[in-house]
Amino acid sequence: MKRERTVRIDVASFIGVPLALGLILLGQWWEGGSILSLVQPTAAMIVFGGTFGAVMLSFSRNDILRAVAALKTVFLWDGESPLKTIDTILQYAYRARKDGILSLDSDLDKITDPFFEKAVRQLVDSTNPQTLRDVLEIESRGREDYDEIPAKVYEAAGGYAPTIGILGAVIGLIQVMQQLQDPTKLGQGIAVAFVATVYGVGSANLFFLPAATKLKMKARHEARRRELMLEGVLAIQEGLFPRIIQEKLCGFAAQVAPKQEKPHRV
């Protein structure tokens, strides 16, 4: 009953980033502006360097490394559909009803999901239902908090970047004010100064905050799958018929899966 989790491309993420940037740059060009005028290394250094420094002050080294590693999850994901999770649970429920719960012991080493493996092991060990629920709920909540840390890192970056962008603009304006004796440089200097604001607001709203939202939603998706596993294992322990278990778990899956999809019948 081993199930391989296939990495899938998150099409929405791959389309969303270039679409947003492309339309903004197109608007800049359409209005007669130069796209190259938005390329300012100094402004980028101030905004992104300052943002990264603020994030480092807010989070631990491990949290930041996890956030960097989790970035691929925004675009590539191996998350399993809740309906596939239900199918897996039903296979175990059918076998447990036919051959007994102890027959599941031989499959423990084949379960790839650590949470589900622990749940089935508790089931085979005849753990008290309330104890089993308490243990798995505590682990699930802890895992959800842990999974949301990368999202919090990007969320914090999205909060710092616009403010640091304003700081960069102010620094640029200070430089402009020091050149008031040469009016020909004022317009260009002001334009350069405000590019820092563009970088700050743009990076926050086009990348940092959307990435945080996507990571948070995927963390909640996994939390809902763990809830499915917990309820499924408890139903197996209770001795419910697989079809009843299926109907019970479909109530959870309906909240995270398209209505037209249906789990396989047993």
WOVENHU-V560286 format. One record per residue. RES is the residue in three letters. PHI is phi as a letter, one per 30 degrees, with the letter a starting at -180 (none if undefined). Layout:
res:RES phi:PHI
res:RES phi:PHI
This chain:
res:MET phi:none
res:LYS phi:d
res:ARG phi:b
res:GLU phi:d
res:ARG phi:c
res:THR phi:d
res:VAL phi:d
res:ARG phi:c
res:ILE phi:d
res:ASP phi:d
res:VAL phi:e
res:ALA phi:d
res:SER phi:d
res:PHE phi:d
res:ILE phi:d
res:GLY phi:d
res:VAL phi:d
res:PRO phi:d
res:LEU phi:d
res:ALA phi:d
res:LEU phi:d
res:GLY phi:d
res:LEU phi:d
res:ILE phi:d
res:LEU phi:d
res:LEU phi:d
res:GLY phi:d
res:GLN phi:d
res:TRP phi:d
res:TRP phi:d
res:GLU phi:d
res:GLY phi:i
res:GLY phi:d
res:SER phi:c
res:ILE phi:d
res:LEU phi:d
res:SER phi:d
res:LEU phi:d
res:VAL phi:c
res:GLN phi:b
res:PRO phi:e
res:THR phi:d
res:ALA phi:d
res:ALA phi:d
res:MET phi:d
res:ILE phi:d
res:VAL phi:d
res:PHE phi:d
res:GLY phi:d
res:GLY phi:d
res:THR phi:d
res:PHE phi:d
res:GLY phi:d
res:ALA phi:d
res:VAL phi:d
res:MET phi:d
res:LEU phi:d
res:SER phi:d
res:PHE phi:b
res:SER phi:d
res:ARG phi:e
res:ASN phi:d
res:ASP phi:d
res:ILE phi:d
res:LEU phi:d
res:ARG phi:d
res:ALA phi:d
res:VAL phi:d
res:ALA phi:d
res:ALA phi:d
res:LEU phi:e
res:LYS phi:d
res:THR phi:d
res:VAL phi:d
res:PHE phi:c
res:LEU phi:b
res:TRP phi:b
res:ASP phi:c
res:GLY phi:d
res:GLU phi:c
res:SER phi:d
res:PRO phi:e
res:LEU phi:d
res:LYS phi:d
res:THR phi:d
res:ILE phi:d
res:ASP phi:e
res:THR phi:d
res:ILE phi:d
res:LEU phi:d
res:GLN phi:d
res:TYR phi:d
res:ALA phi:d
res:TYR phi:d
res:ARG phi:d
res:ALA phi:d
res:ARG phi:d
res:LYS phi:d
res:ASP phi:c
res:GLY phi:j
res:ILE phi:d
res:LEU phi:d
res:SER phi:d
res:LEU phi:d
res:ASP phi:d
res:SER phi:d
res:ASP phi:c
res:LEU phi:e
res:ASP phi:d
res:LYS phi:c
res:ILE phi:d
res:THR phi:d
res:ASP phi:d
res:PRO phi:e
res:PHE phi:d
res:PHE phi:d
res:GLU phi:d
res:LYS phi:d
res:ALA phi:d
res:VAL phi:d
res:ARG phi:d
res:GLN phi:d
res:LEU phi:d
res:VAL phi:d
res:ASP phi:d
res:SER phi:h
res:THR phi:d
res:ASN phi:e
res:PRO phi:e
res:GLN phi:d
res:THR phi:d
res:LEU phi:d
res:ARG phi:d
res:ASP phi:d
res:VAL phi:d
res:LEU phi:d
res:GLU phi:d
res:ILE phi:d
res:GLU phi:d
res:SER phi:d
res:ARG phi:d
res:GLY phi:d
res:ARG phi:d
res:GLU phi:d
res:ASP phi:d
res:TYR phi:d
res:ASP phi:d
res:GLU phi:d
res:ILE phi:e
res:PRO phi:e
res:ALA phi:d
res:LYS phi:d
res:VAL phi:d
res:TYR phi:d
res:GLU phi:d
res:ALA phi:d
res:ALA phi:d
res:GLY phi:d
res:GLY phi:d
res:TYR phi:d
res:ALA phi:e
res:PRO phi:d
res:THR phi:d
res:ILE phi:d
res:GLY phi:d
res:ILE phi:d
res:LEU phi:d
res:GLY phi:d
res:ALA phi:d
res:VAL phi:d
res:ILE phi:e
res:GLY phi:d
res:LEU phi:d
res:ILE phi:d
res:GLN phi:d
res:VAL phi:d
res:MET phi:d
res:GLN phi:d
res:GLN phi:c
res:LEU phi:d
res:GLN phi:d
res:ASP phi:b
res:PRO phi:e
res:THR phi:d
res:LYS phi:c
res:LEU phi:d
res:GLY phi:d
res:GLN phi:d
res:GLY phi:d
res:ILE phi:d
res:ALA phi:d
res:VAL phi:d
res:ALA phi:d
res:PHE phi:d
res:VAL phi:d
res:ALA phi:d
res:THR phi:d
res:VAL phi:d
res:TYR phi:d
res:GLY phi:d
res:VAL phi:d
res:GLY phi:d
res:SER phi:d
res:ALA phi:d
res:ASN phi:c
res:LEU phi:c
res:PHE phi:b
res:PHE phi:e
res:LEU phi:d
res:PRO phi:d
res:ALA phi:d
res:ALA phi:d
res:THR phi:d
res:LYS phi:d
res:LEU phi:d
res:LYS phi:d
res:MET phi:d
res:LYS phi:d
res:ALA phi:d
res:ARG phi:d
res:HIS phi:d
res:GLU phi:d
res:ALA phi:d
res:ARG phi:d
res:ARG phi:d
res:ARG phi:d
res:GLU phi:d
res:LEU phi:e
res:MET phi:d
res:LEU phi:d
res:GLU phi:d
res:GLY phi:d
res:VAL phi:d
res:LEU phi:d
res:ALA phi:d
res:ILE phi:d
res:GLN phi:d
res:GLU phi:d
res:GLY phi:i
res:LEU phi:d
res:PHE phi:d
res:PRO phi:e
res:ARG phi:d
res:ILE phi:d
res:ILE phi:d
res:GLN phi:d
res:GLU phi:d
res:LYS phi:d
res:LEU phi:d
res:CYS phi:d
res:GLY phi:d
res:PHE phi:d
res:ALA phi:d
res:ALA phi:d
res:GLN phi:d
res:VAL phi:b
res:ALA phi:b
res:PRO phi:d
res:LYS phi:d
res:GLN phi:d
res:GLU phi:d
res:LYS phi:b
res:PRO phi:d
res:HIS phi:d
res:ARG phi:d
res:VAL phi:c
